[in-house]
Amino acid sequence: MYPEALTTPMAQDLTAFGFEALTTSADVDQLFENQEGTALVVVNSVCGCAAAMARPGAKLSLQNDKKPAKLYTVFAGVDMEATAKVREYLAPYPPSSPSIALFKDGKLVHFLERRHIEGRPAQIIAENLRAAYNSYC
């Protein structure tokens, strides 16, 4: 577990932008139980690629005509229970943080693993996500 003083600003980077934090497995189950429409889930992290690429890319991607109806985030290393539960819905992909997933009607339709995020500018991540929004939203 990471110190709260360290992670709070990182979490707020997304929640202040309109992402809803999922902190328990019950929160995650409630989301996916009857999920209709589209939802973006960002698995946040303390790493530099989350700060410089994943979070900015996810936020920038929302500057698009089509976008997910709901925005959620879990914080790997902080919201352990919620992160583990989200990762069940990300199967067959292995655990990856940061990562960004787009769901439609409760089914995973697009996924960016850490290897798709690390070393790429936020603009490239945003463009990738916008293409997915244009297909699924």
C-alpha positions in Angstrom: 0.0 0.0 0.0 1.3 3.4 -0.9 1.1 6.4 1.5 -2.1 8.3 1.2 -0.3 11.7 1.0 1.5 10.4 -2.1 -1.5 8.9 -3.9 -4.3 11.3 -3.1 -3.2 14.0 -5.7 -2.8 11.2 -8.3 -6.3 9.9 -7.6 -7.7 13.4 -7.7 -6.2 14.0 -11.1 -9.0 11.7 -12.4 -11.8 12.2 -9.9 -11.6 16.0 -10.2 -12.1 15.4 -13.9 -15.3 13.4 -13.4 -14.1 9.9 -13.0 -15.8 8.0 -10.2 -13.5 6.1 -7.9 -14.3 2.5 -7.3 -12.8 1.5 -3.9 -14.4 -1.9 -3.1 -15.3 -5.1 -4.9 -18.9 -4.3 -4.2 -18.5 -1.0 -6.1 -17.1 -2.9 -9.1 -19.7 -5.6 -9.0 -22.5 -2.9 -8.9 -21.0 -1.3 -12.0 -20.8 -4.5 -14.0 -24.0 -6.2 -12.7 -26.4 -4.3 -15.0 -24.0 -2.1 -17.0 -25.6 -0.8 -20.1 -23.9 1.6 -22.5 -20.3 2.4 -22.4 -17.9 2.8 -19.5 -14.2 3.7 -19.4 -12.2 2.3 -16.5 -8.7 3.6 -15.8 -6.5 1.4 -13.6 -4.4 4.2 -12.0 -0.9 3.8 -10.7 1.9 5.7 -9.0 4.3 5.1 -11.9 5.6 7.9 -14.2 3.8 6.5 -17.2 0.5 6.9 -15.4 1.3 10.5 -14.6 2.7 11.5 -18.0 0.8 9.3 -20.3 -2.2 7.3 -19.0 -4.1 9.9 -17.0 -3.4 12.8 -19.4 -4.3 10.5 -22.4 -7.5 9.4 -20.8 -8.6 12.9 -20.1 -7.6 14.2 -23.5 -9.4 11.4 -25.2 -12.7 12.8 -23.9 -12.4 15.8 -26.2 -14.4 13.9 -28.8 -17.9 13.9 -30.1 -18.4 10.3 -29.1 -17.3 9.3 -25.6 -18.1 6.8 -22.9 -21.3 7.4 -20.9 -19.5 6.6 -17.6 -16.0 7.2 -16.3 -14.4 5.1 -13.5 -11.1 4.6 -11.9 -9.4 2.2 -9.5 -6.0 2.8 -8.0 -3.6 -0.2 -8.1 -1.7 -0.5 -4.9 -4.3 1.5 -3.0 -7.8 0.2 -3.8 -6.5 -3.4 -3.7 -9.9 -5.1 -3.4 -11.5 -3.0 -6.2 -8.5 -3.4 -8.5 -8.5 -7.2 -8.1 -12.2 -7.3 -8.9 -11.8 -5.0 -12.0 -9.0 -7.3 -13.2 -11.4 -10.2 -13.2 -13.4 -8.3 -15.8 -10.3 -7.7 -17.8 -9.6 -11.4 -18.3 -7.9 -12.9 -20.3 -5.4 -10.0 -20.0 -2.8 -10.2 -17.2 -2.7 -7.5 -14.4 -1.4 -4.3 -15.8 -1.1 -0.9 -14.3 -1.7 1.6 -15.6 -4.2 0.4 -18.0 -7.4 1.7 -19.7 -10.4 -0.4 -20.6 -13.5 0.4 -22.5 -16.6 -1.7 -21.8 -19.9 -1.8 -23.7 -22.9 -3.4 -22.0 -20.6 -5.0 -19.5 -18.2 -6.5 -22.0 -14.6 -5.5 -22.6 -14.3 -4.1 -26.1 -11.0 -2.2 -26.0 -8.0 -2.4 -23.7 -4.7 -0.6 -23.4 -2.2 -2.5 -21.3 0.8 -0.8 -19.8 2.9 -1.9 -22.8 0.6 0.1 -25.0 0.9 3.2 -22.7 4.5 3.2 -21.6 6.8 5.4 -23.8 3.9 6.8 -25.8 2.8 10.4 -25.6 -0.6 11.2 -24.1 -1.8 12.4 -27.5 -1.2 9.0 -29.0 -3.1 7.3 -26.2 -5.9 9.8 -26.6 -6.1 9.1 -30.4 -6.2 5.4 -29.7 -9.1 5.8 -27.3 -11.0 8.2 -29.5 -10.9 5.6 -32.3 -12.4 3.1 -29.9 -15.1 5.6 -28.8 -16.0 6.2 -32.4 -16.5 2.5 -32.9 -18.3 1.6 -29.7 -19.9 4.8 -28.2 
